[in-house]
Structure formats: structure tokens, C-alpha cells
Amino acid sequence: MSASASTGPGAWLRRADPGYPSRRAGLSVSAWQPPRPMPAAIATPHTPDEVVEAVRRARAEGLRLAVRGGGHSLSATHLVDGAAVLDLRHLTRFDVKRESATAWVGPGVTTLAAAAALDAVELSFPVGHAPTVGLSGFLLAGGNGWNTPVWGHGCERVLAADVVFADGRRAVVDDETDPDLFRVLRGAGPAYPGVVVAFRLQLAPEPPRIRRHVVEVDARDAERVGATLDEVVATLPAHVDTTVFWHPARADDDVPTLTVAATSFAPGIDDGLDPIRSADLPVLSTASTDAGRSLFQLLDPLPRHEGDAMFSDHLWTDAGYRALLPLLPTRDPRLNAASSVLLTTSARRADGAAPGRAVYSPSGRMSVSAYAHWDPASQGPEHPVGWARQVIARLAHLGNGCYVGEADLTAGRATLTDCFGGAGADLVRRVVARLDPDRVMATPFTGHHGS
């Protein structure tokens, strides 16, 4: 093979090629990526056949494979020294069968594009909360999406997947063809030993009316605010998706604030939001919106954070808001205003059951994610990344593991057991050993960042 770049669909860029630095920088939704590792090549297939070709080409050249499937990619798990990175964002198939409420969906379809396609056929799906995230990373990690308490996790609605394996074989995987691999498909994230080029999804019925009420709260008395939130959230119906964002004060005359965002997917006239509207909280401001029956109208106004550098870390916990909020940092003048700690009890089914036939299993009642944002032109990563890690470290004594889609996976910080529990980790190891014995597929748990 020539060391120079090829052109056209499926083109490869090598490290020595002029376009390599910008292509590498564009692999994540974050405007910053670590200067190392350095993949040997970046491939941009536009079709499943081009993925097969890229996998076989990498094998012929003795390169490992890393996949950029379209999740947040904030831990840069796709960056592996000497590997060929497959950038799947151009695989955007979206074929719906209205009569069966199913769809074949490509890994590069974004949440916003999926919402628009679903609106057009009057169907739903628990798509992710961020408009720009690709479905592949979202679904492989488990899929904590909108209305999860009612619709379930995204991975529970994965019926099958079209997969290219490390040896270049291509096959459809479902619960009948390979039950263990199917379970790993539902939640293993970047540990999955194959390249998914399409997912077959079970869609939800016509979307209910979507209404949203957002309250900004003075959070100086974090324990009292947390106690009130524990009481209020416990009274909300399952169809109300509630997320709380903690924002530290950034200036001497600022106060720490909470943004309580409650989104109703009500099947009837009553939206179920009255407990939030009437909560005894030190309210600074409120706002209400009505997206009708449109997932797109819900998602489109949400921030993209374009140009921001970003980093995240995560833990699961059974602790409530009253226990957690007083432990969060109250002031940091060096933080970007978009930096926040996201806390939600809506990242699991209302009945508390784990997804069936899946390696993914929420290991706590509360999901806590620390999201750091910064301007890479004026600030380095050390402080914001350190802040996100510090937030999770403060809560570690209350933690029960982490979510592979948002945890810090750099430098071996999160293990398979942290993400999937003992039994889940053992299943992932067995499946990887069977299907990728040579460890061609690079993951955060098998050789990423030189570990």
C-alpha cells in the first residue's frame, strides 16, 4: 500500500498527510483532544462494504483497529497509537418500516437527525439528550435517553446489528445467532469486539405531547434544596424526565445555582409537572416550552457547545440529592459557564429493572456526570479536566461503578468491572477472547493509550 493518502469515499489519511491533523482533531465532539496517542491512519468509509475493505486493509498492513462511532468521544477512546481509526459518521442509513415500527439505522445518524426522521413517520425512540451525538456510541454504551423510565434504555430496543468483525467477516448479530455477543452489543460501548455498520431498532409508538419546565435555583443551602428535590422527584410520574445541573459560582458576587429541567412525555392532558412548578425552592427564574409531539422540536433548541473543549467523568450512586449536593464544589472562577454536574434519577426504568439480555446495567438510582467545558484557545485542559475528576472523586465513597458512555476511560482509570460489574466484565472478556483473540480491536480496556 502507498503511504500517501487515497481519495474519494473510504479514503485513508496517513500521519504524514497534510489533512491529518485537522481530521484527527475533528474525531471528537470536543474541540480539544490529547496530543497523544497518534493513529497511523484515519479511514472515512461511506458504506458497509467500505468498512469491510478498511478492516481487511488494516489487517493486511498489520494495524490494529479503533472505531469512532459517534458518541461523545470525550475520553478519545478512538485515538490509539499505530492503529487505523474508522470514522463512521458518514454511515447515515435510516430505513423505517412503519407497519412493524422498526428501523435499520446507521452508526453516524445523529440524535437530531434521528428525531427528524422519527417525527416524519410519527414514531418515537429514547434518543440521546445531546443533539449532535451519533447513535452508535449512544446505543453501544447502553442508551440513557429521553423518557427512559417509560420507553426503557436505547439498548433494550436494539433487535439486531450488522457487524464487521476484526477478521473482515460481516454478519447480522441477534439474540438467536449469538446470545452472548448480543448481550455485549447492548452496553459494552468501546469494548465491543466488532464494527457496527447498522442497528435494527424497535421504535416506540407515536410520541406523546412533550412539555418542559425549567427552574433556576439559588443553591447556597445545598442540603435544604437537595432535601426538597428528593421529596418532589419522588412524587413525579414516570413520564416526567428530570435532570438537575449544578453550576458552581464563578465570581465573588455569584452564587452556586441549580437548573432543574423537567420534561413531560405525558400520554394525556395532565403533564405531571405541577410538583416542580410549586416546589418550595429558592427560585431565580423559570421557563416553560411546549414541543408538541415532536422530538426534533425538543432537541433542536438545546445547546451544541460548538467550539468548546469538553471532558466528562461519571459515577452511579444510590444516594439522593440531599446527600450529594453539599459535596459538590461551590465556587471556581476558572471554570467555563457551561461546566456543570449533571444529576438525574431518570437514567433507569421506572420499575428499577435492568435491561434484559444486556451487559449494560445501571448500578445506582442516581446518575452523576461531571462535564467540564473550556475554550482551548485561552485555557489548557489541566484545570477543567482536573475539576471533573475531582467532582467524581468527592463522591466516590457513595459510588457503585460508572457508565461507560460518560466515565473517564483514559489511562485505565475505569476498569471493565467498574463499568459492567463482575459478571458483565467476565462476559465481555469471554466474547472478546472468542471473536478477537489477537486483540485487533483496540479498546480502553485492551491497550488504549499504551496501557
NUVEXMI-617170 format. One record per residue (C-alpha): x, y, z; residue in one letter; residue number from 1; chain. Coordinates in steps of 0.05 Angstrom, whole numbers. Example, Ala and Ser with C-alpha at 12.3 -4.5 7.8 and 13.67 -1.06 7.14 Angstrom:
BEGIN
+--------+--------+--------+------+------+-------+
!      X !      Y !      Z ! resn ! resi ! chain !
+--------+--------+--------+------+------+-------+
!    246 !    -90 !    156 !    a !    1 !     A !
!    273 !    -21 !    143 !    s !    2 !     A !
+--------+--------+--------+------+------+-------+
END
This chain:
BEGIN
+--------+--------+--------+------+------+-------+
!      X !      Y !      Z ! resn ! resi ! chain !
+--------+--------+--------+------+------+-------+
!      0 !      0 !      0 !    m !    1 !     A !
!     23 !     70 !    -14 !    s !    2 !     A !
!     39 !    113 !     46 !    a !    3 !     A !
!      3 !    172 !     14 !    s !    4 !     A !
!    -70 !    189 !     24 !    a !    5 !     A !
!   -122 !    158 !    -21 !    s !    6 !     A !
!   -181 !    200 !    -46 !    t !    7 !     A !
!   -256 !    193 !    -51 !    g !    8 !     A !
!   -304 !    154 !     -6 !    p !    9 !     A !
!   -267 !    109 !     42 !    g !   10 !     A !
!   -204 !    150 !     35 !    a !   11 !     A !
!   -147 !    140 !     84 !    w !   12 !     A !
!   -105 !    195 !    114 !    l !   13 !     A !
!    -36 !    178 !    140 !    r !   14 !     A !
!      2 !    215 !    194 !    r !   15 !     A !
!     47 !    249 !    143 !    a !   16 !     A !
!    -11 !    275 !    101 !    d !   17 !     A !
!    -29 !    349 !    104 !    p !   18 !     A !
!   -101 !    338 !    125 !    g !   19 !     A !
!    -86 !    290 !    181 !    y !   20 !     A !
!    -82 !    339 !    240 !    p !   21 !     A !
!   -149 !    371 !    225 !    s !   22 !     A !
!   -182 !    304 !    212 !    r !   23 !     A !
!   -155 !    276 !    277 !    r !   24 !     A !
!   -179 !    338 !    315 !    a !   25 !     A !
!   -249 !    330 !    285 !    g !   26 !     A !
!   -259 !    259 !    310 !    l !   27 !     A !
!   -290 !    282 !    376 !    s !   28 !     A !
!   -347 !    330 !    392 !    v !   29 !     A !
!   -295 !    363 !    437 !    s !   30 !     A !
!   -252 !    418 !    407 !    a !   31 !     A !
!   -193 !    391 !    446 !    w !   32 !     A !
!   -161 !    322 !    442 !    q !   33 !     A !
!    -97 !    299 !    476 !    p !   34 !     A !
!    -34 !    307 !    433 !    p !   35 !     A !
!    -21 !    233 !    441 !    r !   36 !     A !
!    -36 !    178 !    420 !    p !   37 !     A !
!    -27 !    184 !    345 !    m !   38 !     A !
!    -63 !    135 !    300 !    p !   39 !     A !
!    -26 !    111 !    238 !    a !   40 !     A !
!    -85 !    126 !    193 !    a !   41 !     A !
!   -156 !    152 !    192 !    i !   42 !     A !
!   -207 !    118 !    146 !    a !   43 !     A !
!   -274 !    150 !    128 !    t !   44 !     A !
!   -318 !     96 !     98 !    p !   45 !     A !
!   -385 !    116 !     69 !    h !   46 !     A !
!   -415 !     46 !     62 !    t !   47 !     A !
!   -412 !    -20 !    100 !    p !   48 !     A !
!   -373 !    -50 !     42 !    d !   49 !     A !
!   -320 !      4 !     51 !    e !   50 !     A !
!   -317 !    -14 !    125 !    v !   51 !     A !
!   -302 !    -86 !    106 !    v !   52 !     A !
!   -249 !    -62 !     57 !    e !   53 !     A !
!   -218 !    -17 !    110 !    a !   54 !     A !
!   -216 !    -73 !    162 !    v !   55 !     A !
!   -183 !   -121 !    114 !    r !   56 !     A !
!   -133 !    -67 !     92 !    r !   57 !     A !
!   -114 !    -53 !    164 !    a !   58 !     A !
!   -104 !   -128 !    177 !    r !   59 !     A !
!    -61 !   -134 !    114 !    a !   60 !     A !
!    -17 !    -77 !    139 !    e !   61 !     A !
!    -13 !   -105 !    210 !    g !   62 !     A !
!    -51 !    -47 !    241 !    l !   63 !     A !
!    -99 !    -51 !    299 !    r !   64 !     A !
!   -168 !    -21 !    292 !    l !   65 !     A !
!   -202 !     34 !    332 !    a !   66 !     A !
!   -272 !     59 !    319 !    v !   67 !     A !
!   -301 !    129 !    323 !    r !   68 !     A !
!   -375 !    111 !    325 !    g !   69 !     A !
!   -406 !    178 !    342 !    g !   70 !     A !
!   -415 !    182 !    417 !    g !   71 !     A !
!   -388 !    240 !    458 !    h !   72 !     A !
!   -318 !    211 !    449 !    s !   73 !     A !
!   -294 !    255 !    506 !    l !   74 !     A !
!   -244 !    202 !    531 !    s !   75 !     A !
!   -216 !    197 !    460 !    a !   76 !     A !
!   -220 !    121 !    460 !    t !   77 !     A !
!   -213 !    123 !    385 !    h !   78 !     A !
!   -142 !    150 !    390 !    l !   79 !     A !
!    -94 !     91 !    392 !    v !   80 !     A !
!    -20 !     94 !    374 !    d !   81 !     A !
!     -6 !     60 !    308 !    g !   82 !     A !
!    -78 !     40 !    295 !    a !   83 !     A !
!   -125 !     53 !    237 !    a !   84 !     A !
!   -185 !     94 !    261 !    v !   85 !     A !
!   -252 !     81 !    226 !    l !   86 !     A !
!   -293 !    144 !    227 !    d !   87 !     A !
!   -365 !    121 !    217 !    l !   88 !     A !
!   -401 !    188 !    215 !    r !   89 !     A !
!   -418 !    181 !    141 !    h !   90 !     A !
!   -458 !    117 !    151 !    l !   91 !     A !
!   -525 !    151 !    158 !    t !   92 !     A !
!   -576 !    100 !    134 !    r !   93 !     A !
!   -646 !    108 !    165 !    f !   94 !     A !
!   -696 !     58 !    136 !    d !   95 !     A !
!   -763 !     54 !    174 !    v !   96 !     A !
!   -816 !      1 !    168 !    k !   97 !     A !
!   -878 !     36 !    193 !    r !   98 !     A !
!   -921 !    -27 !    198 !    e !   99 !     A !
!   -873 !    -62 !    246 !    s !  100 !     A !
!   -847 !      2 !    279 !    a !  101 !     A !
!   -775 !    -19 !    265 !    t !  102 !     A !
!   -716 !     15 !    231 !    a !  103 !     A !
!   -646 !     -1 !    206 !    w !  104 !     A !
!   -603 !     58 !    228 !    v !  105 !     A !
!   -531 !     74 !    211 !    g !  106 !     A !
!   -480 !     89 !    265 !    p !  107 !     A !
!   -468 !    160 !    240 !    g !  108 !     A !
!   -540 !    183 !    247 !    v !  109 !     A !
!   -542 !    238 !    299 !    t !  110 !     A !
!   -594 !    246 !    353 !    t !  111 !     A !
!   -623 !    307 !    318 !    l !  112 !     A !
!   -626 !    272 !    250 !    a !  113 !     A !
!   -660 !    212 !    282 !    a !  114 !     A !
!   -711 !    256 !    316 !    a !  115 !     A !
!   -728 !    289 !    249 !    a !  116 !     A !
!   -736 !    222 !    215 !    a !  117 !     A !
!   -779 !    195 !    272 !    l !  118 !     A !
!   -824 !    257 !    271 !    d !  119 !     A !
!   -836 !    245 !    196 !    a !  120 !     A !
!   -865 !    176 !    209 !    v !  121 !     A !
!   -898 !    194 !    276 !    e !  122 !     A !
!   -857 !    145 !    317 !    l !  123 !     A !
!   -810 !    153 !    376 !    s !  124 !     A !
!   -747 !    126 !    407 !    f !  125 !     A !
!   -708 !    142 !    471 !    p !  126 !     A !
!   -655 !    181 !    432 !    v !  127 !     A !
!   -598 !    216 !    469 !    g !  128 !     A !
!   -604 !    283 !    503 !    h !  129 !     A !
!   -550 !    318 !    462 !    a !  130 !     A !
!   -569 !    337 !    390 !    p !  131 !     A !
!   -501 !    323 !    358 !    t !  132 !     A !
!   -485 !    255 !    387 !    v !  133 !     A !
!   -484 !    196 !    339 !    g !  134 !     A !
!   -529 !    136 !    353 !    l !  135 !     A !
!   -473 !     85 !    351 !    s !  136 !     A !
!   -435 !    108 !    412 !    g !  137 !     A !
!   -501 !    123 !    448 !    f !  138 !     A !
!   -532 !     54 !    435 !    l !  139 !     A !
!   -469 !     13 !    447 !    l !  140 !     A !
!   -459 !     47 !    514 !    a !  141 !     A !
!   -530 !     29 !    537 !    g !  142 !     A !
!   -570 !     88 !    513 !    g !  143 !     A !
!   -593 !    132 !    571 !    n !  144 !     A !
!   -641 !    175 !    531 !    g !  145 !     A !
!   -705 !    215 !    535 !    w !  146 !     A !
!   -763 !    183 !    572 !    n !  147 !     A !
!   -720 !    123 !    593 !    t !  148 !     A !
!   -766 !    109 !    654 !    p !  149 !     A !
!   -823 !     93 !    606 !    v !  150 !     A !
!   -790 !     74 !    539 !    w !  151 !     A !
!   -731 !     38 !    571 !    g !  152 !     A !
!   -658 !     45 !    552 !    h !  153 !     A !
!   -639 !     52 !    479 !    g !  154 !     A !
!   -600 !    -14 !    480 !    c !  155 !     A !
!   -663 !    -51 !    501 !    e !  156 !     A !
!   -694 !    -32 !    434 !    r !  157 !     A !
!   -635 !    -59 !    394 !    v !  158 !     A !
!   -662 !   -121 !    358 !    l !  159 !     A !
!   -601 !   -137 !    316 !    a !  160 !     A !
!   -538 !   -106 !    288 !    a !  161 !     A !
!   -500 !   -112 !    222 !    d !  162 !     A !
!   -428 !   -122 !    245 !    v !  163 !     A !
!   -359 !   -126 !    212 !    v !  164 !     A !
!   -311 !   -167 !    254 !    f !  165 !     A !
!   -237 !   -160 !    263 !    a !  166 !     A !
!   -223 !   -214 !    211 !    d !  167 !     A !
!   -264 !   -178 !    158 !    g !  168 !     A !
!   -326 !   -222 !    163 !    r !  169 !     A !
!   -393 !   -187 !    161 !    r !  170 !     A !
!   -455 !   -216 !    195 !    a !  171 !     A !
!   -521 !   -198 !    227 !    v !  172 !     A !
!   -520 !   -209 !    302 !    v !  173 !     A !
!   -583 !   -220 !    344 !    d !  174 !     A !
!   -605 !   -260 !    405 !    d !  175 !     A !
!   -613 !   -323 !    364 !    e !  176 !     A !
!   -548 !   -323 !    324 !    t !  177 !     A !
!   -502 !   -307 !    383 !    d !  178 !     A !
!   -536 !   -293 !    450 !    p !  179 !     A !
!   -472 !   -274 !    487 !    d !  180 !     A !
!   -448 !   -227 !    433 !    l !  181 !     A !
!   -518 !   -197 !    430 !    f !  182 !     A !
!   -515 !   -182 !    505 !    r !  183 !     A !
!   -447 !   -149 !    496 !    v !  184 !     A !
!   -476 !   -108 !    438 !    l !  185 !     A !
!   -525 !    -80 !    488 !    r !  186 !     A !
!   -480 !    -38 !    531 !    g !  187 !     A !
!   -406 !    -55 !    522 !    a !  188 !     A !
!   -390 !     12 !    489 !    g !  189 !     A !
!   -319 !     16 !    462 !    p !  190 !     A !
!   -305 !    -55 !    489 !    a !  191 !     A !
!   -349 !    -85 !    434 !    y !  192 !     A !
!   -306 !   -132 !    390 !    p !  193 !     A !
!   -332 !   -110 !    323 !    g !  194 !     A !
!   -352 !    -51 !    279 !    v !  195 !     A !
!   -427 !    -40 !    278 !    v !  196 !     A !
!   -449 !    -13 !    210 !    v !  197 !     A !
!   -524 !    -13 !    225 !    a !  198 !     A !
!   -572 !    -25 !    282 !    f !  199 !     A !
!   -642 !    -54 !    276 !    r !  200 !     A !
!   -685 !    -17 !    327 !    l !  201 !     A !
!   -754 !    -28 !    356 !    q !  202 !     A !
!   -787 !     40 !    355 !    l !  203 !     A !
!   -837 !     68 !    405 !    a !  204 !     A !
!   -908 !     89 !    386 !    p !  205 !     A !
!   -928 !    159 !    366 !    e !  206 !     A !
!   -895 !    209 !    413 !    p !  207 !     A !
!   -937 !    238 !    468 !    p !  208 !     A !
!   -942 !    312 !    478 !    r !  209 !     A !
!   -875 !    338 !    502 !    i !  210 !     A !
!   -874 !    396 !    552 !    r !  211 !     A !
!   -815 !    423 !    591 !    r !  212 !     A !
!   -809 !    466 !    653 !    h !  213 !     A !
!   -741 !    493 !    674 !    v !  214 !     A !
!   -726 !    525 !    742 !    v !  215 !     A !
!   -662 !    561 !    761 !    e !  216 !     A !
!   -650 !    556 !    836 !    v !  217 !     A !
!   -603 !    590 !    886 !    d !  218 !     A !
!   -563 !    531 !    912 !    a !  219 !     A !
!   -526 !    562 !    971 !    r !  220 !     A !
!   -566 !    520 !   1020 !    d !  221 !     A !
!   -549 !    456 !    983 !    a !  222 !     A !
!   -575 !    408 !   1036 !    e !  223 !     A !
!   -644 !    441 !   1041 !    r !  224 !     A !
!   -650 !    446 !    965 !    v !  225 !     A !
!   -629 !    374 !    958 !    g !  226 !     A !
!   -679 !    350 !   1010 !    a !  227 !     A !
!   -735 !    387 !    973 !    t !  228 !     A !
!   -714 !    357 !    907 !    l !  229 !     A !
!   -714 !    287 !    938 !    d !  230 !     A !
!   -786 !    298 !    961 !    e !  231 !     A !
!   -810 !    329 !    896 !    v !  232 !     A !
!   -778 !    280 !    848 !    v !  233 !     A !
!   -807 !    222 !    888 !    a !  234 !     A !
!   -878 !    248 !    872 !    t !  235 !     A !
!   -867 !    257 !    797 !    l !  236 !     A !
!   -900 !    208 !    749 !    p !  237 !     A !
!   -855 !    162 !    709 !    a !  238 !     A !
!   -866 !    202 !    645 !    h !  239 !     A !
!   -830 !    263 !    674 !    v !  240 !     A !
!   -756 !    261 !    656 !    d !  241 !     A !
!   -719 !    303 !    708 !    t !  242 !     A !
!   -647 !    327 !    703 !    t !  243 !     A !
!   -611 !    373 !    752 !    v !  244 !     A !
!   -550 !    414 !    732 !    f !  245 !     A !
!   -504 !    441 !    787 !    w !  246 !     A !
!   -465 !    504 !    767 !    h !  247 !     A !
!   -411 !    529 !    814 !    p !  248 !     A !
!   -405 !    604 !    825 !    a !  249 !     A !
!   -352 !    636 !    781 !    r !  250 !     A !
!   -345 !    706 !    811 !    a !  251 !     A !
!   -345 !    735 !    881 !    d !  252 !     A !
!   -415 !    763 !    874 !    d !  253 !     A !
!   -443 !    699 !    843 !    d !  254 !     A !
!   -478 !    642 !    879 !    v !  255 !     A !
!   -478 !    568 !    861 !    p !  256 !     A !
!   -541 !    551 !    822 !    t !  257 !     A !
!   -582 !    491 !    803 !    l !  258 !     A !
!   -620 !    485 !    738 !    t !  259 !     A !
!   -678 !    435 !    746 !    v !  260 !     A !
!   -703 !    413 !    678 !    a !  261 !     A !
!   -766 !    371 !    679 !    a !  262 !     A !
!   -791 !    344 !    613 !    t !  263 !     A !
!   -860 !    312 !    608 !    s !  264 !     A !
!   -878 !    258 !    558 !    f !  265 !     A !
!   -950 !    257 !    583 !    a !  266 !     A !
!   -999 !    209 !    550 !    p !  267 !     A !
!  -1057 !    255 !    569 !    g !  268 !     A !
!  -1075 !    327 !    584 !    i !  269 !     A !
!  -1042 !    330 !    653 !    d !  270 !     A !
!   -967 !    339 !    642 !    d !  271 !     A !
!   -949 !    318 !    713 !    g !  272 !     A !
!   -903 !    379 !    723 !    l !  273 !     A !
!   -942 !    413 !    778 !    d !  274 !     A !
!   -897 !    386 !    834 !    p !  275 !     A !
!   -838 !    421 !    801 !    i !  276 !     A !
!   -877 !    485 !    788 !    r !  277 !     A !
!   -900 !    490 !    861 !    s !  278 !     A !
!   -837 !    464 !    895 !    a !  279 !     A !
!   -812 !    503 !    955 !    d !  280 !     A !
!   -746 !    523 !    924 !    l !  281 !     A !
!   -708 !    590 !    924 !    p !  282 !     A !
!   -726 !    604 !    851 !    v !  283 !     A !
!   -685 !    653 !    810 !    l !  284 !     A !
!   -722 !    643 !    744 !    s !  285 !     A !
!   -768 !    596 !    706 !    t !  286 !     A !
!   -783 !    579 !    634 !    a !  287 !     A !
!   -833 !    533 !    600 !    s !  288 !     A !
!   -836 !    505 !    530 !    t !  289 !     A !
!   -883 !    461 !    490 !    d !  290 !     A !
!   -852 !    418 !    435 !    a !  291 !     A !
!   -919 !    388 !    416 !    g !  292 !     A !
!   -908 !    316 !    393 !    r !  293 !     A !
!   -840 !    330 !    362 !    s !  294 !     A !
!   -775 !    301 !    387 !    l !  295 !     A !
!   -740 !    347 !    338 !    f !  296 !     A !
!   -772 !    409 !    369 !    q !  297 !     A !
!   -750 !    385 !    437 !    l !  298 !     A !
!   -677 !    375 !    415 !    l !  299 !     A !
!   -665 !    430 !    364 !    d !  300 !     A !
!   -663 !    488 !    414 !    p !  301 !     A !
!   -614 !    453 !    460 !    l !  302 !     A !
!   -541 !    477 !    461 !    p !  303 !     A !
!   -489 !    445 !    415 !    r !  304 !     A !
!   -429 !    474 !    451 !    h !  305 !     A !
!   -393 !    481 !    384 !    e !  306 !     A !
!   -321 !    502 !    393 !    g !  307 !     A !
!   -319 !    480 !    466 !    d !  308 !     A !
!   -266 !    432 !    491 !    a !  309 !     A !
!   -302 !    381 !    535 !    m !  310 !     A !
!   -287 !    325 !    584 !    f !  311 !     A !
!   -331 !    282 !    628 !    s !  312 !     A !
!   -329 !    233 !    686 !    d !  313 !     A !
!   -385 !    193 !    717 !    h !  314 !     A !
!   -410 !    150 !    775 !    l !  315 !     A !
!   -472 !    113 !    795 !    w !  316 !     A !
!   -498 !    121 !    866 !    t !  317 !     A !
!   -558 !    104 !    909 !    d !  318 !     A !
!   -551 !    170 !    947 !    a !  319 !     A !
!   -603 !    225 !    938 !    g !  320 !     A !
!   -596 !    299 !    923 !    y !  321 !     A !
!   -593 !    317 !    997 !    r !  322 !     A !
!   -531 !    274 !   1007 !    a !  323 !     A !
!   -497 !    293 !    941 !    l !  324 !     A !
!   -507 !    368 !    931 !    l !  325 !     A !
!   -469 !    391 !    994 !    p !  326 !     A !
!   -408 !    352 !    969 !    l !  327 !     A !
!   -404 !    390 !    903 !    l !  328 !     A !
!   -355 !    448 !    892 !    p !  329 !     A !
!   -390 !    515 !    904 !    t !  330 !     A !
!   -340 !    562 !    870 !    r !  331 !     A !
!   -288 !    561 !    815 !    d !  332 !     A !
!   -270 !    625 !    778 !    p !  333 !     A !
!   -231 !    587 !    725 !    r !  334 !     A !
!   -290 !    546 !    701 !    l !  335 !     A !
!   -327 !    559 !    636 !    n !  336 !     A !
!   -400 !    577 !    648 !    a !  337 !     A !
!   -423 !    514 !    612 !    a !  338 !     A !
!   -387 !    468 !    661 !    s !  339 !     A !
!   -435 !    431 !    705 !    s !  340 !     A !
!   -450 !    369 !    745 !    v !  341 !     A !
!   -510 !    332 !    717 !    l !  342 !     A !
!   -551 !    291 !    766 !    l !  343 !     A !
!   -612 !    250 !    746 !    t !  344 !     A !
!   -656 !    194 !    771 !    t !  345 !     A !
!   -686 !    187 !    702 !    s !  346 !     A !
!   -629 !    145 !    673 !    a !  347 !     A !
!   -663 !     80 !    691 !    r !  348 !     A !
!   -731 !     47 !    681 !    r !  349 !     A !
!   -788 !     67 !    727 !    a !  350 !     A !
!   -793 !     -5 !    753 !    d !  351 !     A !
!   -719 !     -4 !    770 !    g !  352 !     A !
!   -706 !    -66 !    728 !    a !  353 !     A !
!   -641 !    -74 !    690 !    a !  354 !     A !
!   -645 !    -81 !    614 !    p !  355 !     A !
!   -658 !   -153 !    594 !    g !  356 !     A !
!   -606 !   -192 !    554 !    r !  357 !     A !
!   -555 !   -137 !    561 !    a !  358 !     A !
!   -487 !   -127 !    593 !    v !  359 !     A !
!   -509 !    -57 !    609 !    y !  360 !     A !
!   -540 !    -49 !    678 !    s !  361 !     A !
!   -546 !     17 !    716 !    p !  362 !     A !
!   -514 !      4 !    783 !    s !  363 !     A !
!   -547 !     60 !    822 !    g !  364 !     A !
!   -611 !    100 !    829 !    r !  365 !     A !
!   -576 !    165 !    811 !    m !  366 !     A !
!   -531 !    181 !    752 !    s !  367 !     A !
!   -478 !    235 !    764 !    v !  368 !     A !
!   -436 !    264 !    708 !    s !  369 !     A !
!   -385 !    319 !    714 !    a !  370 !     A !
!   -379 !    357 !    648 !    y !  371 !     A !
!   -321 !    406 !    640 !    a !  372 !     A !
!   -322 !    457 !    584 !    h !  373 !     A !
!   -267 !    505 !    565 !    w !  374 !     A !
!   -242 !    549 !    508 !    d !  375 !     A !
!   -180 !    513 !    481 !    p !  376 !     A !
!   -154 !    578 !    452 !    a !  377 !     A !
!   -147 !    611 !    520 !    s !  378 !     A !
!   -142 !    553 !    570 !    q !  379 !     A !
!   -106 !    487 !    575 !    g !  380 !     A !
!   -140 !    422 !    595 !    p !  381 !     A !
!   -107 !    412 !    663 !    e !  382 !     A !
!   -154 !    452 !    707 !    h !  383 !     A !
!   -221 !    434 !    675 !    p !  384 !     A !
!   -203 !    360 !    668 !    v !  385 !     A !
!   -178 !    360 !    739 !    g !  386 !     A !
!   -243 !    393 !    762 !    w !  387 !     A !
!   -286 !    338 !    731 !    a !  388 !     A !
!   -244 !    284 !    762 !    r !  389 !     A !
!   -245 !    319 !    829 !    q !  390 !     A !
!   -321 !    323 !    829 !    v !  391 !     A !
!   -327 !    248 !    819 !    i !  392 !     A !
!   -271 !    235 !    870 !    a !  393 !     A !
!   -310 !    274 !    923 !    r !  394 !     A !
!   -369 !    227 !    913 !    l !  395 !     A !
!   -330 !    163 !    904 !    a !  396 !     A !
!   -347 !    137 !    974 !    h !  397 !     A !
!   -420 !    138 !    953 !    l !  398 !     A !
!   -408 !    107 !    884 !    g !  399 !     A !
!   -429 !     40 !    854 !    n !  400 !     A !
!   -389 !     38 !    789 !    g !  401 !     A !
!   -394 !     81 !    727 !    c !  402 !     A !
!   -428 !     88 !    659 !    y !  403 !     A !
!   -381 !     71 !    602 !    v !  404 !     A !
!   -411 !    125 !    558 !    g !  405 !     A !
!   -392 !    183 !    604 !    e !  406 !     A !
!   -337 !    157 !    650 !    a !  407 !     A !
!   -264 !    177 !    646 !    d !  408 !     A !
!   -234 !    119 !    607 !    l !  409 !     A !
!   -165 !    150 !    598 !    t !  410 !     A !
!   -103 !    116 !    623 !    a !  411 !     A !
!   -140 !     57 !    653 !    g !  412 !     A !
!   -179 !    100 !    703 !    r !  413 !     A !
!   -243 !     59 !    694 !    a !  414 !     A !
!   -240 !    -17 !    690 !    t !  415 !     A !
!   -287 !    -67 !    658 !    l !  416 !     A !
!   -312 !    -85 !    728 !    t !  417 !     A !
!   -325 !    -11 !    744 !    d !  418 !     A !
!   -368 !     -6 !    681 !    c !  419 !     A !
!   -403 !    -73 !    678 !    f !  420 !     A !
!   -396 !   -107 !    746 !    g !  421 !     A !
!   -361 !   -174 !    757 !    g !  422 !     A !
!   -407 !   -218 !    716 !    a !  423 !     A !
!   -413 !   -168 !    659 !    g !  424 !     A !
!   -338 !   -158 !    656 !    a !  425 !     A !
!   -327 !   -233 !    652 !    d !  426 !     A !
!   -377 !   -239 !    595 !    l !  427 !     A !
!   -342 !   -183 !    556 !    v !  428 !     A !
!   -274 !   -217 !    566 !    r !  429 !     A !
!   -301 !   -285 !    542 !    r !  430 !     A !
!   -334 !   -255 !    480 !    v !  431 !     A !
!   -272 !   -214 !    462 !    v !  432 !     A !
!   -227 !   -275 !    471 !    a !  433 !     A !
!   -271 !   -316 !    424 !    r !  434 !     A !
!   -282 !   -265 !    369 !    l !  435 !     A !
!   -219 !   -223 !    372 !    d !  436 !     A !
!   -165 !   -268 !    402 !    p !  437 !     A !
!   -109 !   -226 !    371 !    d !  438 !     A !
!   -137 !   -162 !    402 !    r !  439 !     A !
!   -141 !   -127 !    336 !    v !  440 !     A !
!   -198 !    -83 !    361 !    m !  441 !     A !
!   -166 !    -32 !    407 !    a !  442 !     A !
!   -208 !    -12 !    467 !    t !  443 !     A !
!   -196 !     28 !    531 !    p !  444 !     A !
!   -190 !    -39 !    566 !    f !  445 !     A !
!   -142 !    -73 !    517 !    t !  446 !     A !
!    -82 !    -30 !    501 !    g !  447 !     A !
!   -111 !     40 !    494 !    h !  448 !     A !
!    -62 !     97 !    510 !    h !  449 !     A !
!     -6 !     46 !    513 !    g !  450 !     A !
!    -35 !     11 !    574 !    s !  451 !     A !
+--------+--------+--------+------+------+-------+
END
